[in-house]
Amino acid sequence: MAKCSKCGTEVAKPEKTWTLAPKGKKAVTVGLYKCPSCGAFFRASSK
């Protein structure tokens, strides 16, 4: 779960996800979230 950077609401499901994998390093999954309370879009990562 990710927390909105503007209002602090917990958002469970991302709108979109993708993987960032630098050469020789561990891949990180990034998600684009939309806050249901304030409507702000923000990104959060998970390992």
Gaussian input, Z-matrix of N, CA and C with variables (Angstrom, degrees):
# hf/3-21g

backbone

0 1
 N
 C     1     B1
 C     2     B2     1     A1
 N     3     B3     2     A2     1     D1
 C     4     B4     3     A3     2     D2
 C     5     B5     4     A4     3     D3
 N     6     B6     5     A5     4     D4
 C     7     B7     6     A6     5     D5
 C     8     B8     7     A7     6     D6
 N     9     B9     8     A8     7     D7
 C    10    B10     9     A9     8     D8
 C    11    B11    10    A10     9     D9
 N    12    B12    11    A11    10    D10
 C    13    B13    12    A12    11    D11
 C    14    B14    13    A13    12    D12
 N    15    B15    14    A14    13    D13
 C    16    B16    15    A15    14    D14
 C    17    B17    16    A16    15    D15
 N    18    B18    17    A17    16    D16
 C    19    B19    18    A18    17    D17
 C    20    B20    19    A19    18    D18
 N    21    B21    20    A20    19    D19
 C    22    B22    21    A21    20    D20
 C    23    B23    22    A22    21    D21
 N    24    B24    23    A23    22    D22
 C    25    B25    24    A24    23    D23
 C    26    B26    25    A25    24    D24
 N    27    B27    26    A26    25    D25
 C    28    B28    27    A27    26    D26
 C    29    B29    28    A28    27    D27
 N    30    B30    29    A29    28    D28
 C    31    B31    30    A30    29    D29
 C    32    B32    31    A31    30    D30
 N    33    B33    32    A32    31    D31
 C    34    B34    33    A33    32    D32
 C    35    B35    34    A34    33    D33
 N    36    B36    35    A35    34    D34
 C    37    B37    36    A36    35    D35
 C    38    B38    37    A37    36    D36
 N    39    B39    38    A38    37    D37
 C    40    B40    39    A39    38    D38
 C    41    B41    40    A40    39    D39
 N    42    B42    41    A41    40    D40
 C    43    B43    42    A42    41    D41
 C    44    B44    43    A43    42    D42
 N    45    B45    44    A44    43    D43
 C    46    B46    45    A45    44    D44
 C    47    B47    46    A46    45    D45
 N    48    B48    47    A47    46    D46
 C    49    B49    48    A48    47    D47
 C    50    B50    49    A49    48    D48
 N    51    B51    50    A50    49    D49
 C    52    B52    51    A51    50    D50
 C    53    B53    52    A52    51    D51
 N    54    B54    53    A53    52    D52
 C    55    B55    54    A54    53    D53
 C    56    B56    55    A55    54    D54
 N    57    B57    56    A56    55    D55
 C    58    B58    57    A57    56    D56
 C    59    B59    58    A58    57    D57
 N    60    B60    59    A59    58    D58
 C    61    B61    60    A60    59    D59
 C    62    B62    61    A61    60    D60
 N    63    B63    62    A62    61    D61
 C    64    B64    63    A63    62    D62
 C    65    B65    64    A64    63    D63
 N    66    B66    65    A65    64    D64
 C    67    B67    66    A66    65    D65
 C    68    B68    67    A67    66    D66
 N    69    B69    68    A68    67    D67
 C    70    B70    69    A69    68    D68
 C    71    B71    70    A70    69    D69
 N    72    B72    71    A71    70    D70
 C    73    B73    72    A72    71    D71
 C    74    B74    73    A73    72    D72
 N    75    B75    74    A74    73    D73
 C    76    B76    75    A75    74    D74
 C    77    B77    76    A76    75    D75
 N    78    B78    77    A77    76    D76
 C    79    B79    78    A78    77    D77
 C    80    B80    79    A79    78    D78
 N    81    B81    80    A80    79    D79
 C    82    B82    81    A81    80    D80
 C    83    B83    82    A82    81    D81
 N    84    B84    83    A83    82    D82
 C    85    B85    84    A84    83    D83
 C    86    B86    85    A85    84    D84
 N    87    B87    86    A86    85    D85
 C    88    B88    87    A87    86    D86
 C    89    B89    88    A88    87    D87
 N    90    B90    89    A89    88    D88
 C    91    B91    90    A90    89    D89
 C    92    B92    91    A91    90    D90
 N    93    B93    92    A92    91    D91
 C    94    B94    93    A93    92    D92
 C    95    B95    94    A94    93    D93
 N    96    B96    95    A95    94    D94
 C    97    B97    96    A96    95    D95
 C    98    B98    97    A97    96    D96
 N    99    B99    98    A98    97    D97
 C   100   B100    99    A99    98    D98
 C   101   B101   100   A100    99    D99
 N   102   B102   101   A101   100   D100
 C   103   B103   102   A102   101   D101
 C   104   B104   103   A103   102   D102
 N   105   B105   104   A104   103   D103
 C   106   B106   105   A105   104   D104
 C   107   B107   106   A106   105   D105
 N   108   B108   107   A107   106   D106
 C   109   B109   108   A108   107   D107
 C   110   B110   109   A109   108   D108
 N   111   B111   110   A110   109   D109
 C   112   B112   111   A111   110   D110
 C   113   B113   112   A112   111   D111
 N   114   B114   113   A113   112   D112
 C   115   B115   114   A114   113   D113
 C   116   B116   115   A115   114   D114
 N   117   B117   116   A116   115   D115
 C   118   B118   117   A117   116   D116
 C   119   B119   118   A118   117   D117
 N   120   B120   119   A119   118   D118
 C   121   B121   120   A120   119   D119
 C   122   B122   121   A121   120   D120
 N   123   B123   122   A122   121   D121
 C   124   B124   123   A123   122   D122
 C   125   B125   124   A124   123   D123
 N   126   B126   125   A125   124   D124
 C   127   B127   126   A126   125   D125
 C   128   B128   127   A127   126   D126
 N   129   B129   128   A128   127   D127
 C   130   B130   129   A129   128   D128
 C   131   B131   130   A130   129   D129
 N   132   B132   131   A131   130   D130
 C   133   B133   132   A132   131   D131
 C   134   B134   133   A133   132   D132
 N   135   B135   134   A134   133   D133
 C   136   B136   135   A135   134   D134
 C   137   B137   136   A136   135   D135
 N   138   B138   137   A137   136   D136
 C   139   B139   138   A138   137   D137
 C   140   B140   139   A139   138   D138

   B1=1.4492
   B2=1.5173
   B3=1.3144
   B4=1.4575
   B5=1.5228
   B6=1.3157
   B7=1.4630
   B8=1.5231
   B9=1.3323
   B10=1.4652
   B11=1.5278
   B12=1.3279
   B13=1.4639
   B14=1.5309
   B15=1.3284
   B16=1.4665
   B17=1.5222
   B18=1.3558
   B19=1.4716
   B20=1.5254
   B21=1.3396
   B22=1.4533
   B23=1.5197
   B24=1.3316
   B25=1.4612
   B26=1.5245
   B27=1.3289
   B28=1.4636
   B29=1.5290
   B30=1.3320
   B31=1.4607
   B32=1.5199
   B33=1.3365
   B34=1.4598
   B35=1.5264
   B36=1.3263
   B37=1.4629
   B38=1.5313
   B39=1.3370
   B40=1.4642
   B41=1.5248
   B42=1.3331
   B43=1.4601
   B44=1.5308
   B45=1.3493
   B46=1.4619
   B47=1.5229
   B48=1.3439
   B49=1.4653
   B50=1.5211
   B51=1.3263
   B52=1.4526
   B53=1.5198
   B54=1.3256
   B55=1.4588
   B56=1.5226
   B57=1.3251
   B58=1.4627
   B59=1.5218
   B60=1.3281
   B61=1.4582
   B62=1.5310
   B63=1.3292
   B64=1.4610
   B65=1.5307
   B66=1.3109
   B67=1.4682
   B68=1.5222
   B69=1.3249
   B70=1.4522
   B71=1.5227
   B72=1.3135
   B73=1.4647
   B74=1.5195
   B75=1.3148
   B76=1.4575
   B77=1.5338
   B78=1.3258
   B79=1.4644
   B80=1.5271
   B81=1.3265
   B82=1.4592
   B83=1.5262
   B84=1.3184
   B85=1.4597
   B86=1.5236
   B87=1.3327
   B88=1.4584
   B89=1.5241
   B90=1.3212
   B91=1.4564
   B92=1.5151
   B93=1.3401
   B94=1.4585
   B95=1.5225
   B96=1.3143
   B97=1.4591
   B98=1.5208
   B99=1.3383
   B100=1.4633
   B101=1.5205
   B102=1.3115
   B103=1.4586
   B104=1.5331
   B105=1.3446
   B106=1.4626
   B107=1.5355
   B108=1.3255
   B109=1.4670
   B110=1.5273
   B111=1.3424
   B112=1.4692
   B113=1.5280
   B114=1.3414
   B115=1.4606
   B116=1.5199
   B117=1.3218
   B118=1.4632
   B119=1.5299
   B120=1.3311
   B121=1.4567
   B122=1.5196
   B123=1.3385
   B124=1.4578
   B125=1.5159
   B126=1.3352
   B127=1.4640
   B128=1.5148
   B129=1.3345
   B130=1.4601
   B131=1.5194
   B132=1.3354
   B133=1.4608
   B134=1.5167
   B135=1.3255
   B136=1.4612
   B137=1.5158
   B138=1.3292
   B139=1.4621
   B140=1.4990
   A1=109.65
   A2=114.43
   A3=120.53
   A4=109.46
   A5=115.51
   A6=121.08
   A7=109.22
   A8=116.35
   A9=122.04
   A10=109.78
   A11=115.69
   A12=120.39
   A13=112.43
   A14=118.37
   A15=120.95
   A16=113.01
   A17=116.63
   A18=118.81
   A19=113.76
   A20=118.70
   A21=121.44
   A22=115.63
   A23=118.32
   A24=122.01
   A25=110.28
   A26=116.81
   A27=121.88
   A28=109.31
   A29=117.07
   A30=122.71
   A31=107.54
   A32=117.02
   A33=121.19
   A34=113.33
   A35=118.28
   A36=121.15
   A37=111.12
   A38=117.56
   A39=120.03
   A40=111.85
   A41=116.43
   A42=122.28
   A43=109.95
   A44=116.10
   A45=121.95
   A46=108.09
   A47=117.12
   A48=121.09
   A49=109.77
   A50=116.07
   A51=121.89
   A52=108.61
   A53=115.97
   A54=121.93
   A55=110.54
   A56=115.88
   A57=122.72
   A58=107.01
   A59=116.42
   A60=120.23
   A61=110.06
   A62=118.02
   A63=120.41
   A64=110.30
   A65=117.38
   A66=121.06
   A67=110.65
   A68=115.30
   A69=121.20
   A70=115.13
   A71=117.72
   A72=120.47
   A73=110.25
   A74=115.27
   A75=121.46
   A76=110.68
   A77=116.27
   A78=121.45
   A79=110.89
   A80=115.25
   A81=122.26
   A82=107.97
   A83=116.91
   A84=121.43
   A85=108.70
   A86=115.66
   A87=121.97
   A88=108.00
   A89=116.53
   A90=120.89
   A91=111.34
   A92=116.22
   A93=122.38
   A94=106.89
   A95=116.52
   A96=122.27
   A97=110.45
   A98=116.17
   A99=121.86
   A100=107.47
   A101=115.97
   A102=121.53
   A103=110.16
   A104=118.13
   A105=120.16
   A106=113.14
   A107=117.66
   A108=120.85
   A109=112.80
   A110=116.47
   A111=119.65
   A112=113.48
   A113=118.58
   A114=121.70
   A115=114.59
   A116=118.19
   A117=121.72
   A118=110.77
   A119=116.29
   A120=121.98
   A121=108.22
   A122=116.79
   A123=121.04
   A124=109.25
   A125=116.11
   A126=122.43
   A127=109.30
   A128=114.51
   A129=120.55
   A130=107.46
   A131=116.55
   A132=120.27
   A133=111.09
   A134=114.41
   A135=121.54
   A136=107.71
   A137=116.82
   A138=120.54
   A139=111.99
   D1=142.77
   D2=-179.54
   D3=-113.41
   D4=153.83
   D5=-179.01
   D6=-109.37
   D7=132.67
   D8=179.07
   D9=-61.80
   D10=134.99
   D11=-178.09
   D12=-75.92
   D13=-19.27
   D14=-179.52
   D15=-91.93
   D16=-51.39
   D17=-173.54
   D18=-111.96
   D19=-11.78
   D20=176.28
   D21=86.66
   D22=7.99
   D23=179.59
   D24=-71.51
   D25=139.39
   D26=176.95
   D27=-78.91
   D28=128.45
   D29=178.91
   D30=-117.73
   D31=126.88
   D32=-173.14
   D33=-89.92
   D34=-42.59
   D35=-170.65
   D36=-111.61
   D37=125.54
   D38=177.94
   D39=-77.14
   D40=153.09
   D41=175.06
   D42=-72.65
   D43=-36.73
   D44=-176.17
   D45=-151.62
   D46=147.97
   D47=175.10
   D48=-132.74
   D49=151.85
   D50=174.08
   D51=-152.41
   D52=165.62
   D53=-176.37
   D54=-111.14
   D55=135.06
   D56=172.48
   D57=-110.18
   D58=123.48
   D59=-177.72
   D60=-133.66
   D61=90.09
   D62=175.24
   D63=-65.24
   D64=150.50
   D65=-178.72
   D66=-60.47
   D67=128.60
   D68=176.82
   D69=77.38
   D70=6.14
   D71=-179.55
   D72=-124.33
   D73=166.92
   D74=-178.96
   D75=-73.52
   D76=139.75
   D77=-179.73
   D78=-72.38
   D79=146.16
   D80=177.94
   D81=-124.04
   D82=135.26
   D83=176.80
   D84=-94.11
   D85=127.57
   D86=-179.45
   D87=-110.43
   D88=138.66
   D89=179.18
   D90=-122.84
   D91=143.70
   D92=174.73
   D93=-100.70
   D94=120.50
   D95=-175.67
   D96=-113.86
   D97=151.26
   D98=173.14
   D99=-122.37
   D100=125.38
   D101=-178.41
   D102=-74.10
   D103=127.21
   D104=178.78
   D105=-71.88
   D106=-21.85
   D107=-178.05
   D108=-82.27
   D109=-54.75
   D110=-174.21
   D111=-106.29
   D112=-10.83
   D113=177.34
   D114=82.36
   D115=6.20
   D116=-178.88
   D117=-75.58
   D118=143.47
   D119=173.84
   D120=-97.49
   D121=141.08
   D122=177.11
   D123=-153.35
   D124=159.86
   D125=178.81
   D126=-108.46
   D127=146.93
   D128=175.30
   D129=-145.28
   D130=148.39
   D131=-178.24
   D132=-110.31
   D133=156.67
   D134=173.41
   D135=-139.46
   D136=149.55
   D137=-175.80
   D138=-82.46

